[in-house]
Amino acid sequence: MVLEKLGSNLKNTLQKISKAVFVDDKLINELVKDIQRALLQSDVNVKMVFQLSKDIKERIKKEDTPAGLTKKEYLIKIVYEELVKFLGSEPAKIEISKRPTKIMLVGLFGHGKTTTSAKLAKYFQKRGYKVALMSTDTWRPAAFEQLRQLGSQINVPVFGNPKAEHPVDIYQEFEPKLKDFDIVIIDTAGRDALNDELIEELNAINSAVQADERLLVIGGDVGQAAENQAKTFHETCNITGVIITKLEGTAKGGGALIACSVTGAKVKFIGVGEKIDDLEPYVPERFVGKILGMGDLEGLLEKAREAISEEEAQDLGAKLLKGEFNLIDLYEQMNAMKKMGSIGKLLEMIPGMGQLKIPKEALKVQEGKLEKWKYIIDSCTKEELEDPENVMTAQRIDRIAKGAGVHPNDVRELLKQYRQGKKMMKSMKGMGGPPKQMEKMMKRMGGAKGLMPGMKPGKFR
């Protein structure tokens, strides 16, 4: 999970509010101290932490609780809104307004610039753009080969010449070919520090490229040092934004994120894992919702759209509402889930689920089961997939198990899961249609949808 420790600490703080009988000065002081502790442990600047604390306290004491909300609910709303403001308020987007739009990535060694170039290419490719990658790194011998391999994984062409002596020569060699693409992402060389040599090189390549976006790639593990790095690169290269990587594996990520948010260059993307799909736009509202366990339905829907077409979704939705559900539908659901990412990341996006303390080991076991079930379904005949209720016999189960290389009990467990799923779909059919059904489901999840500003929390009443 992104900033797991910070998210866990802040969720515990919200739980403390929910369990309190009264909202008094003692609770407010405890709340503020808990937020301070959580942010300081995530390497956030002390002065900024105290300013946030002051803003939260002032709002709680000065503002009247709006009609329709309890004092506790409004307290949670204030914490949410101030954290969003603290983490950057408005999202900063990349506008693709001309062809080709040229995006140049800059940064120091070891922050994941080359990998991020490929992740960014994949991000835009999934949105229908024709993308090309270019390596202008003449310092690191394996830089072009690394980018070439990453590009081949996602079927994106990679331009570069590892024998060239200067990055400008590489760009000029391949510039005529770039007009065929919507977006060109240019990976530049780094150094251990921003020295005169790197500044001169970046100025030269930037003059040649005339990039529409100049994005600084910074690892979340640098913590507060990200502020000086972002400011220095901004003054030198006039960067238009920042991409923060390694947020999933460092305790200092909060410091890096907030440090960059206060510079002139806003955070535009964050790296949330090692896979090539693990890059997402930085939207402060959605980010805060996720780390507080409120979910990110917009992000979840976006992932779902990428994984399954609208026609497929409507067809599956119609089947589910009719109670028609077979192993082929289950297989399609599993494929879509796999495309959307790990179970852990999906649960973070579902309102209420982020607050459940599900052990990582349990999630890994479940992901292993999904992989095993996929092999089982692949070993079934068309008849077994379409009508498992009536045709599955002990002999068929044994045959399927042998074909999938699993134990017969694994096949039985899948069939049990299928029956439970079908039963749930039938029960949902009688819950009054999709809107009421969704409302009831959200209540069962703890009413976490009400945590968003202006909505009634269920779990925190």
C-alpha positions as CSV (number, residue, x, y, z in Angstrom):
1,M,0.0,0.0,0.0
2,V,1.1,3.6,-0.7
3,L,2.4,5.2,2.5
4,E,1.1,2.2,4.5
5,K,2.4,3.4,7.9
6,L,1.0,6.9,7.5
7,G,-2.3,5.6,6.3
8,S,-2.5,3.1,9.2
9,N,-1.8,5.8,11.8
10,L,-4.3,8.3,10.4
11,K,-7.0,5.5,10.2
12,N,-6.4,4.8,13.9
13,T,-6.9,8.5,14.6
14,L,-10.3,8.5,12.8
15,Q,-11.3,5.4,14.8
16,K,-10.5,7.2,18.0
17,I,-12.9,9.9,16.9
18,S,-15.6,7.4,16.1
19,K,-15.4,5.7,19.5
20,A,-15.4,8.9,21.5
21,V,-18.6,9.7,23.5
22,F,-18.1,13.5,23.3
23,V,-16.1,15.9,21.1
24,D,-14.2,18.0,23.7
25,D,-10.9,19.8,24.0
26,K,-9.2,16.6,25.3
27,L,-10.3,14.7,22.2
28,I,-9.3,17.5,19.9
29,N,-5.8,17.7,21.5
30,E,-5.3,14.0,21.3
31,L,-6.5,14.0,17.6
32,V,-4.0,16.8,16.7
33,K,-1.1,15.0,18.5
34,D,-1.9,11.8,16.7
35,I,-1.9,13.6,13.3
36,Q,1.4,15.3,14.2
37,R,3.0,12.0,15.2
38,A,1.8,10.2,12.0
39,L,3.1,13.0,9.8
40,L,6.5,13.4,11.6
41,Q,7.1,9.7,11.4
42,S,6.5,10.0,7.6
43,D,9.3,12.6,7.5
44,V,7.2,15.7,7.0
45,N,8.6,19.1,7.8
46,V,8.0,20.1,11.4
47,K,6.9,23.6,10.7
48,M,4.3,22.4,8.2
49,V,3.0,19.8,10.6
50,F,2.4,22.4,13.3
51,Q,0.8,24.8,10.8
52,L,-1.6,22.0,9.8
53,S,-2.4,21.3,13.5
54,K,-3.1,25.0,14.0
55,D,-5.5,25.1,11.0
56,I,-7.4,22.0,12.1
57,K,-7.8,23.4,15.7
58,E,-8.9,26.8,14.5
59,R,-11.6,25.4,12.2
60,I,-12.9,23.0,14.9
61,K,-13.2,25.8,17.4
62,K,-14.5,28.6,15.1
63,E,-16.9,26.8,12.7
64,D,-20.4,25.8,13.6
65,T,-21.4,22.2,12.8
66,P,-23.6,22.3,9.6
67,A,-27.2,21.0,9.8
68,G,-27.4,17.3,9.1
69,L,-23.9,16.4,10.5
70,T,-22.9,15.5,14.1
71,K,-19.9,17.1,15.7
72,K,-17.9,13.9,15.2
73,E,-18.8,13.7,11.5
74,Y,-17.8,17.3,11.0
75,L,-14.5,16.8,12.8
76,I,-13.7,14.0,10.4
77,K,-14.7,16.2,7.4
78,I,-12.4,19.0,8.7
79,V,-9.4,16.5,9.0
80,Y,-10.1,15.2,5.5
81,E,-10.3,18.7,3.9
82,E,-7.2,20.1,5.7
83,L,-5.2,17.0,4.7
84,V,-6.3,17.5,1.1
85,K,-5.2,21.1,1.2
86,F,-1.9,20.1,2.9
87,L,-1.1,17.6,0.2
88,G,-1.6,19.9,-2.7
89,S,-5.3,20.7,-3.2
90,E,-5.8,20.8,-6.9
91,P,-4.5,18.0,-9.2
92,A,-2.1,19.0,-12.0
93,K,-2.8,17.4,-15.3
94,I,-0.8,16.9,-18.5
95,E,-2.7,18.3,-21.5
96,I,-2.1,16.5,-24.8
97,S,-2.9,19.4,-27.1
98,K,-0.6,18.9,-30.0
99,R,1.1,16.1,-32.0
100,P,3.6,15.1,-30.9
101,T,3.4,16.3,-27.3
102,K,7.0,15.9,-26.0
103,I,7.5,14.9,-22.4
104,M,11.0,15.0,-21.1
105,L,12.0,13.2,-17.8
106,V,14.9,14.6,-15.7
107,G,16.4,13.6,-12.4
108,L,19.4,12.1,-10.6
109,F,20.7,8.6,-10.7
110,G,18.7,5.9,-8.8
111,H,15.2,7.5,-8.7
112,G,13.7,5.2,-11.4
113,K,13.6,7.6,-14.4
114,T,13.9,5.0,-17.1
115,T,11.3,2.6,-15.5
116,T,9.0,5.6,-15.0
117,S,9.4,6.6,-18.7
118,A,7.9,3.1,-19.7
119,K,5.2,3.4,-17.0
120,L,4.2,6.8,-18.4
121,A,4.1,5.4,-21.9
122,K,1.9,2.5,-20.8
123,Y,-0.4,5.0,-19.0
124,F,-1.0,7.1,-22.2
125,Q,-1.1,4.0,-24.4
126,K,-4.1,2.7,-22.4
127,R,-5.9,5.9,-23.1
128,G,-5.6,5.5,-26.8
129,Y,-2.6,7.6,-27.6
130,K,0.2,6.5,-30.0
131,V,3.3,6.7,-27.9
132,A,7.1,6.5,-28.6
133,L,10.0,6.3,-26.1
134,M,13.5,7.8,-26.7
135,S,16.7,7.2,-24.7
136,T,19.1,10.2,-24.7
137,D,21.2,8.8,-21.8
138,T,24.8,8.6,-23.0
139,W,26.2,8.1,-19.5
140,R,24.7,4.8,-18.3
141,P,25.8,2.1,-20.7
142,A,22.7,-0.1,-20.2
143,A,20.2,2.7,-20.3
144,F,19.1,2.3,-23.9
145,E,18.9,-1.5,-23.6
146,Q,16.8,-1.2,-20.4
147,L,14.4,1.1,-22.1
148,R,14.2,-1.0,-25.2
149,Q,13.3,-4.1,-23.1
150,L,10.6,-2.2,-21.3
151,G,9.2,-0.8,-24.5
152,S,9.0,-4.3,-26.0
153,Q,6.9,-5.4,-23.0
154,I,4.2,-2.8,-23.9
155,N,4.7,-2.8,-27.7
156,V,6.0,0.8,-27.7
157,P,8.8,1.7,-30.1
158,V,12.0,2.9,-28.5
159,F,14.5,5.3,-30.3
160,G,18.1,5.7,-29.3
161,N,21.7,5.2,-30.3
162,P,24.0,3.8,-27.6
163,K,27.1,4.8,-29.7
164,A,26.2,8.5,-29.8
165,E,28.3,10.8,-27.7
166,H,25.8,13.6,-27.0
167,P,22.0,13.5,-26.3
168,V,21.3,16.2,-28.8
169,D,22.8,14.1,-31.6
170,I,20.4,11.2,-30.6
171,Y,17.4,13.5,-30.7
172,Q,18.2,15.1,-34.0
173,E,18.9,11.6,-35.5
174,F,15.3,10.4,-34.8
175,E,13.4,13.7,-34.8
176,P,11.9,13.2,-38.3
177,K,10.2,9.9,-37.1
178,L,8.5,11.6,-34.2
179,K,5.8,13.3,-36.2
180,D,4.0,9.9,-36.5
181,F,3.2,9.8,-32.8
182,D,0.8,11.6,-30.4
183,I,3.2,11.5,-27.5
184,V,7.0,11.1,-27.3
185,I,8.6,10.5,-23.9
186,I,12.3,11.3,-23.6
187,D,14.5,9.7,-21.0
188,T,17.5,11.8,-20.1
189,A,20.8,11.0,-18.3
190,G,21.2,11.6,-14.6
191,R,24.1,12.2,-12.2
192,D,24.8,11.7,-8.5
193,A,24.1,15.4,-8.0
194,L,22.8,18.3,-10.0
195,N,26.2,19.7,-11.1
196,D,27.3,22.1,-13.8
197,E,27.8,19.3,-16.3
198,L,24.3,18.0,-15.9
199,I,22.8,21.5,-16.0
200,E,24.7,22.2,-19.3
201,E,23.5,18.9,-20.7
202,L,19.9,19.4,-19.7
203,N,19.8,22.9,-21.1
204,A,21.2,21.6,-24.4
205,I,18.8,18.7,-24.8
206,N,15.9,21.0,-23.7
207,S,16.8,23.6,-26.3
208,A,16.8,20.9,-29.0
209,V,13.6,19.1,-27.9
210,Q,11.5,22.1,-26.9
211,A,9.6,19.8,-24.5
212,D,6.0,20.6,-23.7
213,E,6.4,18.9,-20.3
214,R,9.6,18.7,-18.2
215,L,9.0,16.3,-15.4
216,L,11.4,15.7,-12.5
217,V,11.5,12.1,-11.2
218,I,12.2,11.8,-7.5
219,G,12.2,8.8,-5.2
220,G,9.9,9.0,-2.2
221,D,12.8,7.6,-0.1
222,V,14.6,11.0,-0.1
223,G,11.9,12.5,2.2
224,Q,12.2,16.2,3.0
225,A,15.3,16.5,0.8
226,A,12.8,16.4,-2.2
227,E,12.0,20.1,-1.5
228,N,15.5,21.4,-2.3
229,Q,15.9,19.0,-5.2
230,A,12.6,20.1,-6.7
231,K,13.4,23.8,-6.2
232,T,16.9,23.4,-7.7
233,F,15.7,21.5,-10.8
234,H,12.8,24.0,-11.1
235,E,15.2,27.0,-11.1
236,T,17.6,25.2,-13.5
237,C,15.3,23.5,-16.0
238,N,12.0,25.2,-15.4
239,I,10.3,21.9,-14.7
240,T,6.6,21.7,-15.2
241,G,5.9,18.9,-12.7
242,V,7.1,16.1,-10.5
243,I,6.7,12.3,-10.5
244,I,7.4,10.7,-7.1
245,T,8.4,7.0,-7.3
246,K,8.8,4.3,-4.6
247,L,5.9,5.6,-2.5
248,E,4.9,2.0,-1.7
249,G,8.1,1.0,0.0
250,T,9.3,3.9,2.1
251,A,8.4,5.5,5.4
252,K,9.6,8.9,4.1
253,G,7.1,9.2,1.2
254,G,4.9,11.7,3.0
255,G,7.9,14.0,3.4
256,A,8.7,13.8,-0.3
257,L,5.1,14.3,-1.4
258,I,4.4,17.3,0.8
259,A,7.8,18.9,0.2
260,C,7.2,18.8,-3.6
261,S,3.6,20.1,-3.2
262,V,4.8,23.3,-1.7
263,T,7.3,24.1,-4.6
264,G,6.4,25.8,-7.8
265,A,6.3,22.4,-9.6
266,K,3.3,20.3,-8.6
267,V,3.2,16.5,-8.3
268,K,1.6,15.1,-11.4
269,F,2.1,11.3,-11.0
270,I,3.0,8.9,-8.3
271,G,4.6,5.5,-8.5
272,V,2.6,3.0,-6.4
273,G,4.5,-0.3,-7.2
274,E,7.0,-2.1,-9.3
275,K,4.8,-3.3,-12.2
276,I,4.6,-1.3,-15.4
277,D,0.9,-0.4,-14.6
278,D,1.8,0.9,-11.2
279,L,1.7,4.6,-12.0
280,E,-1.3,6.9,-11.3
281,P,-2.2,10.6,-11.6
282,Y,-1.8,12.4,-8.3
283,V,-5.2,13.7,-7.3
284,P,-5.0,14.9,-3.6
285,E,-8.6,14.3,-2.8
286,R,-8.5,10.7,-4.0
287,F,-5.1,10.1,-2.5
288,V,-6.2,11.3,1.0
289,G,-9.4,9.2,0.7
290,K,-7.3,6.1,0.0
291,I,-4.9,6.5,2.9
292,L,-7.7,7.3,5.3
293,G,-9.6,4.2,4.3
294,M,-12.4,6.1,2.5
295,G,-11.7,4.5,-0.8
296,D,-11.3,5.9,-4.3
297,L,-14.3,4.9,-6.4
298,E,-13.3,7.2,-9.2
299,G,-9.9,5.5,-9.5
300,L,-11.6,2.0,-9.2
301,L,-14.0,2.8,-12.0
302,E,-11.1,4.1,-14.2
303,K,-9.2,0.8,-13.6
304,A,-12.4,-1.2,-14.4
305,R,-12.9,0.7,-17.7
306,E,-9.4,-0.2,-18.7
307,A,-9.9,-3.9,-17.8
308,I,-13.4,-4.5,-19.3
309,S,-15.3,-2.8,-22.1
310,E,-18.6,-1.0,-21.5
311,E,-20.5,-3.6,-23.5
312,E,-18.9,-6.5,-21.5
313,A,-19.8,-4.7,-18.3
314,Q,-23.4,-4.1,-19.3
315,D,-23.7,-7.8,-20.4
316,L,-22.3,-9.1,-17.2
317,G,-24.3,-6.6,-15.1
318,A,-27.5,-7.8,-16.9
319,K,-26.7,-11.4,-16.2
320,L,-25.9,-10.7,-12.5
321,L,-29.2,-8.8,-12.0
322,K,-31.1,-11.8,-13.5
323,G,-29.2,-14.2,-11.3
324,E,-27.7,-15.8,-14.4
325,F,-24.1,-16.5,-13.5
326,N,-21.8,-19.3,-14.7
327,L,-18.1,-20.2,-14.5
328,I,-17.5,-18.3,-17.8
329,D,-18.7,-15.1,-16.1
330,L,-16.6,-15.9,-13.1
331,Y,-13.6,-16.4,-15.4
332,E,-14.2,-13.0,-17.1
333,Q,-14.5,-11.4,-13.7
334,M,-11.2,-12.9,-12.6
335,N,-9.4,-11.8,-15.8
336,A,-10.7,-8.3,-15.3
337,M,-9.6,-8.3,-11.7
338,K,-6.1,-9.4,-12.7
339,K,-5.9,-6.5,-15.2
340,M,-6.9,-4.1,-12.5
341,G,-4.1,-5.0,-10.2
342,S,-3.5,-6.8,-6.9
343,I,-6.4,-7.5,-4.5
344,G,-4.7,-5.3,-1.8
345,K,-4.7,-2.3,-4.1
346,L,-8.3,-2.9,-5.2
347,L,-9.5,-3.1,-1.6
348,E,-7.9,0.2,-0.8
349,M,-10.1,1.8,-3.5
350,I,-13.4,0.3,-2.2
351,P,-15.0,2.6,0.5
352,G,-14.9,0.9,3.8
353,M,-12.5,-1.9,2.8
354,G,-9.4,0.2,3.4
355,Q,-10.3,0.3,7.1
356,L,-10.4,-3.5,7.4
357,K,-7.1,-4.8,8.8
358,I,-6.7,-7.7,6.5
359,P,-3.3,-9.3,7.0
360,K,-1.0,-9.2,3.9
361,E,-0.5,-12.9,4.2
362,A,-4.2,-13.5,3.8
363,L,-4.3,-11.3,0.6
364,K,-1.3,-13.2,-0.9
365,V,-3.1,-16.5,-0.2
366,Q,-6.3,-15.2,-1.9
367,E,-4.3,-14.0,-4.9
368,G,-2.7,-17.4,-5.1
369,K,-6.1,-19.0,-5.1
370,L,-7.3,-16.8,-8.0
371,E,-4.3,-17.9,-10.0
372,K,-5.1,-21.6,-9.2
373,W,-8.8,-21.1,-10.0
374,K,-7.8,-19.7,-13.4
375,Y,-6.0,-22.9,-14.3
376,I,-9.0,-24.9,-13.1
377,I,-11.4,-23.0,-15.3
378,D,-9.0,-23.4,-18.3
379,S,-9.2,-27.2,-17.7
380,C,-13.0,-27.2,-17.9
381,T,-15.1,-28.1,-21.0
382,K,-17.6,-25.7,-22.4
383,E,-20.5,-27.7,-20.9
384,E,-18.9,-27.7,-17.4
385,L,-18.4,-23.9,-17.6
386,E,-21.9,-23.2,-18.7
387,D,-23.8,-25.5,-16.4
388,P,-21.5,-26.5,-13.4
389,E,-24.5,-27.0,-11.1
390,N,-25.8,-30.0,-13.1
391,V,-22.9,-31.6,-14.8
392,M,-20.1,-31.6,-12.2
393,T,-19.4,-35.2,-11.0
394,A,-16.6,-36.6,-8.9
395,Q,-15.1,-38.1,-12.0
396,R,-15.2,-34.7,-13.8
397,I,-13.7,-33.0,-10.8
398,D,-10.8,-35.5,-10.7
399,R,-10.2,-35.0,-14.4
400,I,-10.2,-31.2,-14.1
401,A,-7.8,-31.3,-11.1
402,K,-5.3,-33.5,-13.1
403,G,-5.6,-31.1,-16.1
404,A,-4.9,-28.1,-13.9
405,G,-2.2,-29.7,-11.8
406,V,-4.2,-29.1,-8.6
407,H,-5.9,-31.2,-5.8
408,P,-9.6,-32.1,-6.4
409,N,-10.3,-30.1,-3.2
410,D,-9.2,-27.0,-5.0
411,V,-11.8,-27.6,-7.7
412,R,-14.4,-28.2,-5.0
413,E,-13.4,-24.9,-3.3
414,L,-13.9,-23.0,-6.6
415,L,-17.3,-24.6,-7.1
416,K,-18.2,-23.6,-3.5
417,Q,-17.1,-20.0,-4.2
418,Y,-19.1,-20.0,-7.5
419,R,-22.3,-21.2,-5.6
420,Q,-21.9,-18.5,-2.9
421,G,-21.4,-15.9,-5.6
422,K,-24.5,-17.0,-7.5
423,K,-26.5,-17.1,-4.3
424,M,-25.4,-13.5,-3.4
425,M,-26.3,-12.3,-6.9
426,K,-29.8,-13.8,-6.5
427,S,-30.2,-12.2,-3.1
428,M,-29.1,-8.8,-4.6
429,K,-31.8,-9.2,-7.3
430,G,-34.4,-8.7,-4.6
431,M,-32.8,-5.7,-3.0
432,G,-34.7,-3.1,-5.0
433,G,-32.5,-2.6,-8.0
434,P,-29.0,-1.2,-8.4
435,P,-29.3,2.1,-6.4
436,K,-30.9,0.6,-3.3
437,Q,-28.8,-2.5,-3.7
438,M,-25.6,-0.4,-3.7
439,E,-26.8,1.6,-0.7
440,K,-27.4,-1.6,1.2
441,M,-24.1,-3.0,0.2
442,M,-22.3,0.2,1.3
443,K,-24.1,0.0,4.7
444,R,-22.9,-3.6,5.1
445,M,-19.4,-2.4,4.4
446,G,-19.6,0.1,7.2
447,G,-21.1,3.1,5.5
448,A,-17.7,4.5,4.6
449,K,-19.2,6.3,1.6
450,G,-20.4,8.9,4.1
451,L,-16.9,9.8,5.0
452,M,-16.6,12.1,1.9
453,P,-17.3,15.8,2.6
454,G,-20.9,16.6,3.0
455,M,-22.1,13.0,3.2
456,K,-23.4,11.1,6.2
457,P,-20.9,8.6,7.7
458,G,-22.3,5.3,8.8
459,K,-19.4,3.8,10.6
460,F,-18.5,6.9,12.5
461,R,-21.8,7.8,14.0
